Amino acid sequence: TYNPDRLWNLCPVCDKPLLAEYDLERAAANLNRPDSQNKPGNIWRYHELLPVRNRTYQLTLGEGGTPLLEAKRLATELGLKHLYIKDEGNNPTGSFKARGLCVAVSRAWELGASALSIPSAGNAGGAMSAYAALAGLPAFVYLPQDVPVSFVMECRAFGASVNLVNGLIGDCGRASLEDSKMYGRFDLSTLKEPYRLEGKKTMGYEIAEYFNWQLPDVIIYPTGGGTGFIGMWKAFDELEKLGWINSHRPRMISVQAEGCAPVVRAFQEGVSEVRFWENAKTIADGLRVPSAIGDFLILEIMRKSDGRALSVSDEDMMNGAKVLGKKLGIFASPESGATVAALEKLLENRLIDPEERVVLFNTGSGYKYGHLWQ
């Protein structure tokens, strides 16, 4: 347990993620479930359950409140009754990363950070740069050298300093941390500070609210670092403690790329931590994460929820993205296409009942992946 009103990265004792906790008993006595008519449509509608104390520091570009689209045509073709797409591509900077970085930058600004640093596969760097610009904080982004140029351009457009690293996300993380220590920047690496997770958990709040404070039966989620996966599970636990939902939980399905599937391998082996995935390769930059610091949390959630982990090929990802375009008018990232491919696999193996309510995540827009559509 540590003082919540100062900046923290990892736990200084065990080097594991720190999670924000709230006095939910007190909150339950003082809060009512949100009334959609009376609060803003962004993530700050849940501000009492987020870590930013002074509302002056609540940055916003309109993040959150993304649509949960009923995919009727696709559901019919697949033999399902209830299929929904949570379309996070509607967020500022075009991905779900806006939620996490909105809260992380807001809280870091509130606690006195003077400069920010982040390693990224692309979308997180753009989101951090945008909110840092809004706060007036210098931003430093570390991207793999072979990242699509659209991600580099986006960060630079927001005034960030971009460092291209010869390697993968882990190499970017080491470079970001080293420079942060040297130059006094606050490092916003995935799960290496407590605040990004808090922004991501609002996806879970919104799903519960959309379904009138009930949860779906299955959530299929593309998993790189896994912050959204962990955040939603945390949200469900908080909502139950508040008395807003019951104990029912969705089966949490983690999807990875065949060319980088450390969580899938660990799940199948029955272990609690992943082994580093050598020679990681996939067209989905957000899934090219050879080892996630929150691995033990992701694996625990899948097992507690009777969920699963599976991998799909790059070709199947792109086919899934095309399905989202042709059937729903969503220009989806390959990571998002992976959820469609995973759903098809699960249905083939009769692991989802046609009557169940299923939610897929479009975690980001396809507009930054134009090179894949040429």
N, C-alpha and C positions, 0 to 999 in steps of 0.2 A: 504494500500500500504506500503510495507516494502523494506528495502535495499536488493537487490538481491545478494549482495556479502558478505553475512554472513550466517551462518547456522541457519535455522529455523525449528521448528517442526510445531505444530498447531498455528493458529492465537492466539496471546496472549490476545485478547479482547473477542472473541466469542468461542474459542476452536473448531473451524471448520477448514477444510483443506485449506491450502494456495495453489494457483495455479500459475505456472510460466506464465508470459505474455511477448510477444515479440512485437517489433515495426514492425508490419506486413506491414504497409504502406511503410516504408523504405525498408523492405525486398522485397516487390513486385517490387520496382523500381530497385533493384540490383541483384535479383536472377532470374535465369531461372529454369524451371522445370528440375529435374535431368535427365541426359543422362546416360542410363545404361551402355554405352560403356566406360565412362570416370571416374566413381567413384567406390569406393570399394563396395562390395556386403553386407556389414554389416550395422548396424543402423547409423553409422557415415557418411554415404552418405548424411544424412540430418543434418549434424553437425551445420549448420547455424540456425537451428530451435530447437536446443537442448541447455541446460543450461551451458555446460562446455565451458568456454571461452578459456583456454589455451590448445591447442591440445596435449601437453605433457601429460596431465592428462586423455586423452581419452583411457581408458582401453578397451581392446577387446580380446575376446576368439573366435571371429567369429560369434557373435550373430546377429540375424536378417537375412534378405534375404531368409526366409524360403519359401518352395514351396507352390503355390496355385494349388492344384491338381484337375483336372477335373474328377469327379466321374461318368463316362459315364454309366457303368453297373448298379450302384446303382440308378442313375437318371432314367434310362429306367424302372427298376423294380418298382420305385415309381411313375412313370408317369410324371416325370419332364423333361424339356428340358435342363436346365442349373444348374447343381449342382457342387459346388466346396468345397474342404476341405483345409483350411489353416493349414498346418501341423507344428505346433510349437514344436512338439517333436524333431525336427531337431536342435533345439538350444543347445548351451553348457549347460551342467547339465540336459538336457532332457526336458525342459519346457519353456514356454513363460516368466517365472519369470526372466530368464537371461536378457531379454531386460531391464526391470525396474531396476534390481539391478546393471546392468552394468552402467547405467547413474547415479543412486543414489550413488553408491560407488565412481564413478569417481568425481562427484561434491563434495561429502563430503571430499574426499581426497584433491581436489583442494582448498577447503575452510578451510583446516587445522584440520579436525577431526583426533583424535589420536587413537580412538578405536570405533568399531561399534557393535551395538546390534540389534537383530531382533526377534520378536515372529513369529512363523511359523507353518503351518500345515504340512510342509515337504519341498516342492520344493523351496520356497523362501529362506529358511535357507541354502539349498545347494548352490543356486545361489549366495547369499550374501557371503558365505564362500569362494567360488571360486574367486570372484572379490576382496575380501579383501586380499586373499593370493597373488593375482597378484600385488596389491598395497603395500603389506607389512604391512597391518594394522591388529591388533588383532581383532578377530571376536568372538562374543558371541551369541549363538543361543538358543532360548527357545522353546521347542517342547512339545506337549502333551505327557504324559507318555505312552499312548497306540499307539503312532505313529508307522507305520511299521519300522522295524529295518534298512531297506535300506536307509531311510532318515537320520537316526542317523549316520550310517557308512559313508555316503557321506560327511556330515559336518565335521566329525572327520578326514576324509582323506585329507581335505583341511586345516587342522590345527586349526579348530574352537573349542572353548570350548562349549560343549553341556550341557544344563540344561534341565532335564526332569521334567515337571510340572504336578502335579496331577490336571487335569482339561482340559478345552478346550482352543481354541485360545485366548479368552478374558482373561483367567487366565494367559496365557503365556504373553500377552501384558502388564498386570499389573506388572508381575515380571520383564520383560525387562525394562519397564519404571522406576521402582523403583531402579533397579541396575544401570541403565544409569545415573540417577541423583546422586546416591551415588558415582559412580566411574568415572564420567566424560566421559561416552561413548555417541556417537551420535546414537539415536534410529531411526531405519528405518522401523517402523511399517507402515502397509498399510494406505496410505493417511494421515499419521501423519507427513509427510515431503513432500516437493513439487516435488521431483526429480524422484521417481519411476514411477509416472504417465507419465513423459516425455519420458521415455524409452518405456513404453507400447504403447504410442500413435503411435509409428512408425509402428505398425501393420496396423493402418488406412492409413498411407502414402503408405505402400506397396500394400495394396488392391487397392487403387486408381491408383497407378502407373501400376499395373498389368493389369487393365482394361482400360489402355490408358486414365487415368485421368477422369474416370467415376466411379460411385459407384454402387454396386449391389442393388437389390430391398429388400433383406432380409438378415440380419446377425443373426445367432443363436449362443448364447454364454453362456457357463456355468458360473454362477455367484456366487462367494463366497464373497470376499471383493469388487469386482467390479471395480478394478483399470483399467483393460483392456477395459472394457465396457465404462467407463468414458473417458479414454484416447483416444479411437478411435473417440468418438464424438467430443472431443476437436480437434483432428487432422482434422476432416472434416470441422470444423468451420475455422480453420487456413488456410486450403487449399482454401476454398472459398474466404477468405479475400485476399489471395495472387493472386486470379484470376486464379487458376489452375484447379478448378472444378466449376460446377454450383451449384444451390441451392438444387438439388435433394438429398434426404437422404434416406438411407435404413430404413426399419422398424427394430428396434432393439428388439430382442427377448431374454429375460433373462430366463435361465433354472436353476432350483434348485432341490434339492433332496426332496422327500416327507417327509423325516425325519428331514429336516431342511430347511424350505422355508419361512423365514421372509419377503423377498422381494415380493414373490408371494402373500402372505396374505395381505400385505400392498397395493399392486397394486389392488387386488380384492376389498379391503375395500375402496379404493379411498382416502387414506390418504397419507401424504407426508413424513412420517417417519415410520420406522419399530418398532414393539415391539419385545423385546427379545424372542427368540424361546427356550422354556424350553425343557430340555432333548433331545438336538440335537443328532441325530444318523444317520449315513450313511457310506457306505463303501468308499465313495469318500471324502478323507480327505480334499481336497481343497474346498469342498462345505459345510463342517461342520463349518459354521460361523454363530452363532446365532444372531448376530447383526453387521451391517457394518456401519462404521462412514460416509461413502459416500452414505448412503441410500437415502437421499433426492435428490442427483444428479442422481442416477440410476433411480429412479422413475420418475423424471422430463424428462429424456432422453426418456424413454419408451413412456411417454404420448405425448411428442413433436413429436416423430417419428411415432405415431400411432402403436407402438409396443405392445408387450404382455409379460406377465410373466406366466410361467407354471412350474409345478413340475412333476418329474417322479420317479418311484420306483427304488430301487437299482437293482432289477432283470432286469428291462427294460434298465437301464444303461449298465449293463454287456452284455445284448443282443445286444445293440447298439455298444459296443466296439468290440464284436465278428463280427458284420457286417463289421465294418471298417477293421478288419483283413482279413476276407474272401473275401471281394469285392475289397479292395484297397491295401492290403499288409501293412496296418498301424497297428502297435502294440500300441493301444491307452489306455489311462487312463480311469477309469470309468467316470470321469468328462466329457471327450470327448464323450464317449458313450451316455451320457445324451442328447447331441445335436441331435443325430440320433433318439433317442426315442421321443424327442420333435418334430422333423420334421414329424415323422409319425403321431403324434397326430394332428398337425396343418393341415396336408393333409387330415386326416380323417374328420376333421371339416370344410374342404374347406376354410381354412384361408390363403392358399397360392395358387396362380394361377400357373398352369403348365408351363406357358411361362416365369415366373419370374426367375431372376438370384438370386440364393440362395447360401450363404456361411456359412458353418459350421466350427467351430474351434476345432481342436485337440490341446488342450492347453498343453498336456504333454504326454510323453512316458509311455507305460504300464510296462516298465522294472522294475520300482520301486514298482509295485503292483503284484509281482510274487505270493504272497500268495493267491491272488484271483483266480489264474488260476490252482491251484493244484488240 
